[in-house]
Amino acid sequence: MSLDFKIIKDSVHGLIDLKPIIVKIIDTPEFQRLRNIKQLETLCYIYPCAVHNRFEHSIGTSYLARQFIEQISKNQPELEIKKEEALCVEIAGLCHDLGHGPFSHLFEDLAKKIYIKHNPDADQNDVKNFFVHEDVSLLLFDRIYNHLEKDFKKEGLNENFKELIKELINPSSIKKIMNKYKELKNAEDSHNVSEIENEIKGLKKEFEQKLGISIEKSFLFEIVSNVRNKIDVDKWDYFARDSLNLGINNTFDYKRFIFSSRVINPNGTLNQICVRDKELRNVYEMFRTREDLHKRAYQLPKATGVKEMIVDILYELDDVLDLYETVSKLKTDDEALNNYLDLDDRIICITLKSLSKFVKDKNLKENISRARILIDRLNERKLYKEISRKIVNLTKSSERLNKEAIENELIKKNGLTKDDICVIESRINFGSKDIDPLENLEFYDKNFQIVKKNSIDEYNSKMKPHNFEDIKLILFIKNRNILSDLNLLNSLKESFDQIINFNL
């Protein structure tokens, strides 16, 4: 081993050896920032040990990406995976979460709320696309590559490989091709079939020109961020790491999956990662682990209430910290990206301790004061209180049955304000909304032949789940004075039930 390699001890994977270019990336300011962004958002307020961060998760994901690609290469040397391509997969695993804001995914919810405040008539697509952490990851990786360009080129990673790493982080090109194959499958007449086939050829050619690799290497894009079926090393690491820190059992064995995987083109479309038929139960265990973590931790009602409190705290700081301006200019203004890099979980402590000392504007001081009141409540455990929840089927219900509409109707009916109550939507699924995740995963037998899923005993088990998503609407009290008013409390509960039942 070269003297430039470093070895670290990871709490999940044990000893990990880090290649020189991996060490160089880890030592950049863009990556070091992840030390101050918690993996589990605000869950440490409920589970005190859930304080691990994106820094360690990213290193773990990179390690698993290397394990996976090396095993595929060992099992199938005919795939001719180049060492540069394997290194790109490893680097993508390392850099996939660079773009996260304070408190991880919570910042995406905050960004939507801020965008709507500044653009009240905004289209839902604009709201959704205002801040996507994967897009920011690509911007920050560009910075890292430019800063370490000589080191990257020393490893044989030129501009084409830079684009490959970015595509591995956010596989937009391969997703377009997959979507076209879905269209082709559903095409009804020969004219449409011919047109779609030509579009697919064009997209494949564009893919190869942009990334400098053959479309035969499409399976590489199922390792770090798998848009086909959501089975990837990112999830494997956080399942193991989160379970360890939460004290929740993780029954999925990622090593079995890695050793049982094989690259096959099952239907004449794209080469993809398939798994041995006897591993079907293990795959379901993975999705059950995901569901269990969401039910018992990530979307625990009390945890959801804490998350909403911190969204409200940061919402008050929008104008103080120029959050809207910073996020809206990330792709066009280098200074905005610098300002974004200063944002991490420490923002709560800074607000509580010293932020008001540096702000002179009266209105901004009032924003800080309101934020500090909420922070004090958080620290004193005076949290938002859940008073009612209902399981719903939003896909088959009226468009009026959404949290904003219900919230507005409750406020109007009971003479309240948005500072008094909130309605939260909670979705718990197997990763593919209400679809069986195995629909997009192929299995092979001992002869390396693709088998139909319904020929696998475990797939036909009566104990196999038939519903894959639960959607709940939860009513929270933000103003705790309401809790002592039993008449108002009962009225809110009754109104909440009536509104939902009426629209189901």
C-alpha positions as CSV (number, residue, x, y, z in Angstrom):
1,M,0.0,0.0,0.0
2,S,1.3,3.5,-0.9
3,L,2.3,5.8,1.9
4,D,-0.2,8.3,0.6
5,F,-3.1,5.9,1.6
6,K,-4.7,6.6,4.9
7,I,-6.6,4.1,7.2
8,I,-9.5,5.2,9.4
9,K,-11.6,3.2,11.8
10,D,-15.3,3.5,11.0
11,S,-18.0,2.6,13.6
12,V,-20.0,0.7,11.0
13,H,-17.5,-0.8,8.5
14,G,-14.4,-1.1,10.6
15,L,-11.0,-0.3,9.0
16,I,-11.3,1.6,5.8
17,D,-8.3,2.4,3.6
18,L,-8.6,5.7,1.7
19,K,-6.9,6.3,-1.6
20,P,-4.8,9.5,-2.1
21,I,-7.4,11.3,-4.2
22,I,-10.2,10.4,-1.7
23,V,-8.1,11.9,1.1
24,K,-7.5,15.1,-1.0
25,I,-11.3,15.5,-1.5
26,I,-12.0,14.9,2.2
27,D,-9.6,17.6,3.2
28,T,-11.4,20.3,1.1
29,P,-13.6,22.9,2.8
30,E,-16.6,21.8,0.8
31,F,-16.3,18.3,2.2
32,Q,-15.3,19.2,5.8
33,R,-18.5,21.3,6.1
34,L,-20.4,18.0,6.3
35,R,-19.0,17.4,9.8
36,N,-21.6,20.1,10.9
37,I,-24.6,18.7,9.1
38,K,-26.4,15.9,11.0
39,Q,-27.4,12.8,9.1
40,L,-30.8,12.6,10.8
41,E,-31.9,16.2,10.7
42,T,-33.4,17.0,14.2
43,L,-33.9,13.4,15.4
44,C,-31.2,13.9,18.1
45,Y,-33.9,15.9,20.1
46,I,-35.8,12.6,20.3
47,Y,-33.0,10.0,20.1
48,P,-30.0,11.6,22.0
49,C,-27.5,9.3,20.3
50,A,-28.6,10.2,16.7
51,V,-25.8,12.8,16.3
52,H,-23.8,11.3,13.5
53,N,-23.2,13.4,10.4
54,R,-23.1,13.5,6.7
55,F,-19.3,13.4,6.8
56,E,-19.0,9.9,8.1
57,H,-22.0,8.7,6.0
58,S,-20.3,10.0,2.8
59,I,-17.1,8.1,3.6
60,G,-19.1,5.0,4.3
61,T,-21.0,5.3,1.1
62,S,-17.8,5.7,-0.8
63,Y,-16.4,2.5,0.8
64,L,-19.5,0.5,-0.1
65,A,-19.4,1.8,-3.7
66,R,-15.8,0.6,-4.0
67,Q,-16.8,-2.8,-2.5
68,F,-19.7,-3.2,-4.9
69,I,-17.9,-2.2,-8.1
70,E,-14.8,-4.3,-7.3
71,Q,-17.0,-7.4,-6.7
72,I,-18.9,-6.9,-10.0
73,S,-15.5,-6.5,-11.8
74,K,-14.2,-9.6,-10.1
75,N,-17.3,-11.7,-11.0
76,Q,-17.6,-10.5,-14.5
77,P,-14.2,-9.4,-16.0
78,E,-15.8,-9.5,-19.5
79,L,-17.5,-6.2,-18.5
80,E,-14.0,-4.5,-18.8
81,I,-14.6,-2.0,-16.1
82,K,-11.6,0.4,-16.2
83,K,-9.9,1.4,-13.0
84,E,-10.8,5.1,-13.8
85,E,-14.5,4.2,-14.0
86,A,-14.3,2.3,-10.7
87,L,-12.6,5.2,-9.1
88,C,-15.3,7.6,-10.4
89,V,-18.0,5.4,-8.7
90,E,-16.0,5.6,-5.5
91,I,-15.7,9.4,-5.7
92,A,-19.4,9.8,-6.6
93,G,-20.3,7.9,-3.4
94,L,-18.0,10.2,-1.4
95,C,-19.5,13.4,-2.9
96,H,-23.1,12.6,-3.4
97,D,-24.3,14.6,-0.3
98,L,-22.1,17.7,-0.6
99,G,-25.1,19.9,-1.4
100,H,-27.1,19.3,1.7
101,G,-28.2,22.4,3.7
102,P,-28.5,22.8,7.4
103,F,-30.3,19.7,9.0
104,S,-30.1,17.8,5.8
105,H,-33.4,17.2,4.0
106,L,-35.2,19.6,6.4
107,F,-33.6,22.5,4.4
108,E,-35.4,21.3,1.3
109,D,-38.8,21.7,3.1
110,L,-37.6,25.1,4.3
111,A,-36.6,26.2,0.8
112,K,-40.1,25.4,-0.6
113,K,-41.7,27.4,2.2
114,I,-39.4,30.4,1.6
115,Y,-40.0,30.2,-2.2
116,I,-43.7,30.4,-1.7
117,K,-43.4,33.4,0.7
118,H,-41.5,35.3,-2.0
119,N,-43.6,33.9,-4.9
120,P,-47.1,33.3,-3.6
121,D,-48.5,32.4,-7.1
122,A,-45.6,30.1,-8.0
123,D,-46.1,27.0,-10.0
124,Q,-45.7,23.7,-8.1
125,N,-42.8,22.6,-10.3
126,D,-41.0,25.8,-9.7
127,V,-41.5,25.3,-5.9
128,K,-40.2,21.7,-6.2
129,N,-37.1,22.7,-8.3
130,F,-36.1,25.8,-6.4
131,F,-33.7,23.8,-4.2
132,V,-32.5,20.3,-5.0
133,H,-29.5,19.2,-2.9
134,E,-28.2,16.9,-5.7
135,D,-27.9,20.0,-8.0
136,V,-25.9,21.8,-5.3
137,S,-23.7,18.7,-4.9
138,L,-22.8,19.0,-8.6
139,L,-21.9,22.7,-8.2
140,L,-19.7,21.9,-5.2
141,F,-18.0,19.0,-6.9
142,D,-17.1,21.3,-9.8
143,R,-15.3,23.5,-7.3
144,I,-13.5,20.5,-5.8
145,Y,-12.5,19.3,-9.3
146,N,-11.2,22.7,-10.3
147,H,-9.2,23.1,-7.1
148,L,-7.7,19.6,-7.4
149,E,-7.6,19.3,-11.1
150,K,-3.9,18.2,-11.2
151,D,-4.6,15.5,-8.6
152,F,-7.6,14.2,-10.6
153,K,-5.6,14.2,-13.8
154,K,-2.8,12.4,-12.1
155,E,-5.3,9.6,-11.5
156,G,-6.3,9.7,-15.2
157,L,-9.6,11.5,-14.5
158,N,-10.0,14.2,-17.2
159,E,-13.0,16.4,-18.0
160,N,-15.1,13.4,-19.4
161,F,-14.6,11.5,-16.1
162,K,-15.6,14.7,-14.2
163,E,-18.9,14.6,-16.1
164,L,-19.2,10.9,-15.4
165,I,-18.8,11.5,-11.6
166,K,-21.5,14.1,-11.8
167,E,-23.8,11.8,-13.7
168,L,-23.2,9.0,-11.2
169,I,-24.3,11.4,-8.4
170,N,-27.4,12.6,-10.3
171,P,-28.1,10.2,-13.2
172,S,-30.3,12.5,-15.3
173,S,-29.2,11.2,-18.7
174,I,-29.7,7.5,-17.9
175,K,-33.1,8.4,-16.3
176,K,-34.2,10.0,-19.6
177,I,-33.3,6.8,-21.5
178,M,-35.1,4.6,-18.9
179,N,-38.2,6.8,-19.2
180,K,-38.2,6.5,-23.0
181,Y,-38.0,2.7,-22.7
182,K,-41.1,2.8,-20.5
183,E,-42.8,4.9,-23.2
184,L,-41.8,2.3,-25.8
185,K,-43.2,-0.5,-23.7
186,N,-46.6,1.3,-23.6
187,A,-46.6,2.5,-27.2
188,E,-49.7,1.4,-29.1
189,D,-48.9,1.9,-32.8
190,S,-45.9,1.3,-35.0
191,H,-45.4,5.0,-35.8
192,N,-45.0,5.8,-32.1
193,V,-42.7,2.8,-31.7
194,S,-40.4,3.9,-34.5
195,E,-40.4,7.5,-33.2
196,I,-39.5,6.5,-29.7
197,E,-36.8,4.0,-30.9
198,N,-35.1,6.9,-32.8
199,E,-35.3,9.1,-29.7
200,I,-33.6,6.4,-27.6
201,K,-30.8,6.0,-30.2
202,G,-30.3,9.8,-30.0
203,L,-30.2,9.8,-26.2
204,K,-27.7,7.0,-26.2
205,K,-25.4,8.7,-28.6
206,E,-25.7,11.9,-26.6
207,F,-24.9,9.9,-23.4
208,E,-21.7,8.4,-24.9
209,Q,-20.5,11.7,-26.3
210,K,-21.0,13.6,-23.1
211,L,-19.5,11.0,-20.7
212,G,-17.0,9.2,-23.0
213,I,-18.1,5.7,-22.0
214,S,-20.2,3.1,-23.8
215,I,-23.9,2.8,-23.0
216,E,-23.0,-0.8,-22.1
217,K,-21.8,0.6,-18.8
218,S,-25.3,1.8,-17.8
219,F,-25.1,-0.5,-14.8
220,L,-22.6,1.8,-13.2
221,F,-25.4,4.3,-12.5
222,E,-27.2,1.8,-10.2
223,I,-24.5,1.8,-7.5
224,V,-24.6,5.2,-5.9
225,S,-27.9,6.7,-6.9
226,N,-30.2,4.1,-8.4
227,V,-33.1,5.7,-10.2
228,R,-34.4,2.3,-11.4
229,N,-35.4,0.7,-8.1
230,K,-33.8,2.7,-5.3
231,I,-31.4,-0.1,-4.3
232,D,-28.0,1.5,-3.8
233,V,-25.0,1.9,-1.5
234,D,-26.2,5.3,-0.2
235,K,-29.2,3.5,1.5
236,W,-27.1,0.6,2.7
237,D,-24.8,2.8,4.6
238,Y,-27.5,5.0,6.2
239,F,-29.6,1.9,7.1
240,A,-26.6,0.4,8.9
241,R,-25.4,3.7,10.4
242,D,-28.7,5.1,11.5
243,S,-29.8,1.7,12.9
244,L,-26.6,1.6,15.0
245,N,-27.1,5.1,16.4
246,L,-30.8,4.7,17.0
247,G,-30.6,1.3,18.6
248,I,-32.9,-0.2,16.0
249,N,-32.2,-3.6,14.5
250,N,-31.1,-3.8,10.8
251,T,-31.9,-7.2,9.3
252,F,-30.7,-6.4,5.7
253,D,-27.4,-8.0,4.7
254,Y,-25.9,-5.8,2.0
255,K,-22.9,-8.2,1.7
256,R,-25.1,-11.0,0.5
257,F,-26.7,-8.6,-2.1
258,I,-23.2,-7.6,-3.3
259,F,-22.0,-11.1,-3.7
260,S,-25.2,-12.2,-5.4
261,S,-25.4,-9.4,-7.9
262,R,-24.7,-9.8,-11.6
263,V,-24.9,-7.4,-14.6
264,I,-27.4,-8.7,-17.2
265,N,-29.5,-7.1,-20.0
266,P,-32.8,-8.9,-19.3
267,N,-35.0,-7.4,-21.9
268,G,-32.9,-5.9,-24.7
269,T,-32.8,-2.4,-23.2
270,L,-30.0,-1.5,-20.8
271,N,-27.4,-3.5,-18.9
272,Q,-28.6,-3.5,-15.3
273,I,-27.7,-5.0,-11.9
274,C,-29.8,-8.2,-11.2
275,V,-29.7,-10.4,-8.2
276,R,-29.9,-14.1,-7.5
277,D,-33.5,-15.4,-7.1
278,K,-32.8,-16.9,-3.6
279,E,-32.0,-13.3,-2.4
280,L,-35.6,-12.1,-2.8
281,R,-36.3,-12.3,0.9
282,N,-33.2,-10.4,1.7
283,V,-34.3,-7.6,-0.7
284,Y,-37.6,-7.4,1.0
285,E,-35.8,-7.1,4.3
286,M,-34.1,-4.1,3.0
287,F,-37.3,-2.4,2.2
288,R,-38.8,-3.5,5.5
289,T,-35.8,-1.9,7.3
290,R,-36.5,1.3,5.4
291,E,-40.2,1.2,6.5
292,D,-39.2,0.4,10.1
293,L,-36.7,3.3,10.4
294,H,-39.4,5.7,9.0
295,K,-42.1,4.5,11.4
296,R,-40.0,4.2,14.5
297,A,-37.7,7.2,14.0
298,Y,-37.6,9.4,10.9
299,Q,-41.3,10.1,10.8
300,L,-42.2,9.5,14.5
301,P,-44.9,12.1,15.2
302,K,-42.9,13.8,17.9
303,A,-39.8,13.9,15.6
304,T,-42.0,15.4,12.9
305,G,-43.2,18.1,15.3
306,V,-39.6,19.0,16.2
307,K,-38.7,19.2,12.5
308,E,-41.5,21.6,11.9
309,M,-40.3,23.8,14.8
310,I,-36.9,24.1,13.3
311,V,-38.3,24.9,9.8
312,D,-40.2,27.7,11.5
313,I,-37.1,28.9,13.3
314,L,-35.1,29.0,10.0
315,Y,-38.1,30.6,8.3
316,E,-37.8,33.5,10.7
317,L,-34.2,33.9,9.7
318,D,-34.8,34.1,6.0
319,D,-34.4,37.8,5.7
320,V,-31.7,37.9,8.4
321,L,-29.5,35.5,6.6
322,D,-30.6,36.3,3.0
323,L,-31.6,32.6,2.6
324,Y,-33.9,33.2,-0.4
325,E,-31.4,35.4,-2.2
326,T,-28.5,32.9,-1.5
327,V,-30.4,29.8,-2.7
328,S,-31.9,31.5,-5.8
329,K,-28.4,32.6,-7.0
330,L,-26.5,29.3,-6.3
331,K,-26.2,28.4,-10.0
332,T,-25.2,31.9,-11.2
333,D,-23.3,33.6,-8.4
334,D,-20.1,32.3,-6.9
335,E,-20.5,34.5,-3.9
336,A,-23.9,32.9,-3.2
337,L,-22.2,29.5,-3.2
338,N,-19.6,30.9,-0.7
339,N,-22.5,32.1,1.5
340,Y,-24.2,28.7,1.2
341,L,-21.1,26.9,2.5
342,D,-21.3,29.0,5.7
343,L,-24.8,27.5,6.4
344,D,-24.8,24.4,8.6
345,D,-26.5,23.1,11.8
346,R,-24.6,25.5,14.0
347,I,-27.0,28.2,12.8
348,I,-29.3,27.4,15.8
349,C,-26.6,27.9,18.4
350,I,-25.4,31.1,16.6
351,T,-28.9,32.5,16.6
352,L,-29.4,31.8,20.3
353,K,-26.1,33.1,21.5
354,S,-24.9,36.0,19.3
355,L,-26.7,36.7,16.0
356,S,-28.6,39.7,17.3
357,K,-25.4,41.5,18.3
358,F,-24.5,41.9,14.6
359,V,-27.9,43.0,13.4
360,K,-29.1,46.6,13.7
361,D,-32.3,46.6,11.7
362,K,-35.3,46.7,14.0
363,N,-37.5,44.3,11.9
364,L,-34.6,41.8,11.5
365,K,-34.1,41.9,15.3
366,E,-37.8,41.0,15.7
367,N,-37.3,38.1,13.4
368,I,-34.3,36.9,15.5
369,S,-36.3,37.4,18.7
370,R,-39.2,35.2,17.4
371,A,-36.6,32.6,16.3
372,R,-35.0,32.6,19.8
373,I,-38.4,32.1,21.5
374,L,-38.9,28.9,19.4
375,I,-35.3,27.8,20.2
376,D,-35.9,28.3,23.9
377,R,-39.2,26.2,23.6
378,L,-37.2,23.5,21.8
379,N,-34.6,23.3,24.5
380,E,-37.3,23.3,27.2
381,R,-39.2,20.5,25.5
382,K,-42.3,22.7,24.9
383,L,-42.7,21.1,21.5
384,Y,-45.5,21.2,18.9
385,K,-48.1,18.7,20.1
386,E,-49.8,16.2,17.9
387,I,-53.6,16.0,18.6
388,S,-55.0,13.9,15.7
389,R,-53.9,11.8,12.7
390,K,-55.7,10.2,9.8
391,I,-54.5,7.6,7.3
392,V,-55.6,8.8,3.8
393,N,-55.2,7.8,0.2
394,L,-54.3,11.1,-1.5
395,T,-53.9,9.5,-4.9
396,K,-57.6,8.7,-5.1
397,S,-58.9,11.7,-3.1
398,S,-60.0,15.2,-4.0
399,E,-57.4,17.8,-4.8
400,R,-58.8,19.7,-1.9
401,L,-57.4,17.0,0.5
402,N,-54.0,18.4,0.9
403,K,-52.3,19.8,4.1
404,E,-52.4,23.4,3.0
405,A,-56.1,23.3,2.2
406,I,-57.0,21.5,5.4
407,E,-54.9,23.9,7.5
408,N,-56.5,27.0,5.9
409,E,-60.0,25.6,6.5
410,L,-59.2,24.8,10.2
411,I,-57.8,28.2,10.7
412,K,-60.8,29.9,9.2
413,K,-63.4,27.7,11.0
414,N,-61.8,28.1,14.4
415,G,-60.6,31.7,14.2
416,L,-56.9,30.8,14.4
417,T,-53.7,31.8,12.6
418,K,-50.8,29.9,11.1
419,D,-48.9,30.4,14.3
420,D,-51.4,28.3,16.2
421,I,-51.7,25.0,14.2
422,C,-50.1,23.1,11.3
423,V,-50.9,20.0,9.3
424,I,-48.1,17.7,8.3
425,E,-48.2,15.0,5.6
426,S,-46.3,11.8,6.4
427,R,-45.6,9.3,3.7
428,I,-44.0,5.9,4.6
429,N,-43.3,3.5,1.8
430,F,-40.8,1.0,0.4
431,G,-39.1,3.6,-1.6
432,S,-41.2,3.6,-4.8
433,K,-44.3,5.3,-3.5
434,D,-47.3,2.8,-3.7
435,I,-45.5,0.5,-6.2
436,D,-43.9,-2.9,-5.3
437,P,-40.2,-2.0,-5.5
438,L,-39.5,-5.5,-6.9
439,E,-41.3,-4.5,-10.1
440,N,-38.1,-2.8,-11.3
441,L,-35.6,-5.5,-10.1
442,E,-34.8,-8.6,-12.1
443,F,-33.7,-12.0,-10.6
444,Y,-31.6,-14.7,-12.1
445,D,-31.2,-18.4,-11.4
446,K,-28.1,-20.6,-10.8
447,N,-27.6,-20.8,-14.6
448,F,-27.5,-17.0,-14.9
449,Q,-30.9,-16.9,-16.7
450,I,-33.5,-14.3,-15.8
451,V,-36.5,-15.8,-14.0
452,K,-40.0,-14.6,-13.7
453,K,-40.7,-13.3,-10.2
454,N,-43.9,-15.3,-9.9
455,S,-41.9,-18.5,-10.2
456,I,-40.0,-17.6,-6.9
457,D,-41.8,-19.1,-3.9
458,E,-41.0,-16.1,-1.6
459,Y,-42.7,-13.8,-4.2
460,N,-45.9,-15.7,-3.9
461,S,-46.0,-15.9,-0.1
462,K,-49.2,-15.0,1.5
463,M,-47.1,-13.0,4.0
464,K,-45.8,-10.8,1.2
465,P,-47.0,-7.1,1.5
466,H,-49.7,-6.0,-0.9
467,N,-49.8,-2.3,0.1
468,F,-46.5,-0.4,-0.2
469,E,-47.4,3.1,1.1
470,D,-49.1,4.7,4.1
471,I,-50.0,8.4,3.9
472,K,-51.0,10.2,7.1
473,L,-52.2,13.7,7.7
474,I,-51.2,14.8,11.2
475,L,-52.6,17.9,13.1
476,F,-50.2,19.7,15.4
477,I,-50.8,22.4,17.9
478,K,-48.1,25.1,17.7
479,N,-49.6,27.5,20.3
480,R,-49.6,25.5,23.5
481,N,-52.2,27.8,25.1
482,I,-54.7,25.9,23.0
483,L,-54.0,22.7,24.9
484,S,-55.8,24.2,28.0
485,D,-58.9,25.1,26.0
486,L,-60.7,21.8,25.8
487,N,-63.6,23.2,23.7
488,L,-61.3,24.6,21.1
489,L,-59.2,21.4,21.2
490,N,-62.2,19.2,20.6
491,S,-63.5,21.5,17.9
492,L,-60.2,21.2,16.0
493,K,-60.2,17.4,16.2
494,E,-63.8,17.2,15.0
495,S,-63.2,19.7,12.2
496,F,-60.0,17.8,11.1
497,D,-61.9,14.5,10.9
498,Q,-64.9,16.1,9.2
499,I,-62.8,17.8,6.5
500,I,-60.9,14.6,5.7
501,N,-63.9,12.3,5.8
502,F,-65.9,14.7,3.6
503,N,-63.1,14.6,0.9
504,L,-62.3,10.9,1.0
